[in-house]
């Protein structure tokens, strides 16, 4: 069982992540947003 789980994590998941990233990001018509750039928020709402 442990060997099957390890194979699933090393063989299936990386390929699945690549597929999702390459087909589902916003820049390619998907719903996953692109990474945000820049620093943290400029307004503090906790003053």
C-alpha positions in Angstrom: 0.0 0.0 0.0 2.8 2.4 0.9 4.5 1.7 -2.4 1.3 2.5 -4.3 0.9 5.8 -2.5 4.5 6.7 -3.2 4.1 6.0 -6.9 0.8 8.0 -7.0 2.6 11.0 -5.4 5.7 10.7 -7.6 4.2 9.7 -11.0 0.6 10.9 -11.1 0.6 14.1 -9.1 3.4 16.0 -10.9 1.9 15.2 -14.3 -1.6 16.3 -13.0 -0.2 19.5 -11.6 1.5 20.3 -14.9 -1.7 19.6 -16.9 -3.8 21.7 -14.6 -1.4 24.6 -14.6 -1.0 24.5 -18.4 -4.7 24.3 -19.1 -6.6 26.0 -16.3 -4.8 29.3 -15.6 -6.6 32.6 -16.4 -4.2 33.4 -19.2 -5.3 30.3 -21.0 -9.0 30.5 -20.4 -9.1 28.8 -17.1 -10.1 29.8 -13.6 -6.8 29.6 -11.6 -5.5 33.2 -11.2 -2.0 34.1 -12.2 0.5 34.7 -9.3 0.4 38.1 -7.8 3.4 40.4 -7.9 4.5 43.1 -5.6 4.6 43.5 -1.9 2.0 43.4 0.8 -1.0 45.6 1.2 -0.4 49.4 1.3 -3.4 50.1 3.5 -3.7 48.8 7.1 -7.3 48.2 8.1 -6.3 47.3 11.7 -5.3 50.7 13.0 
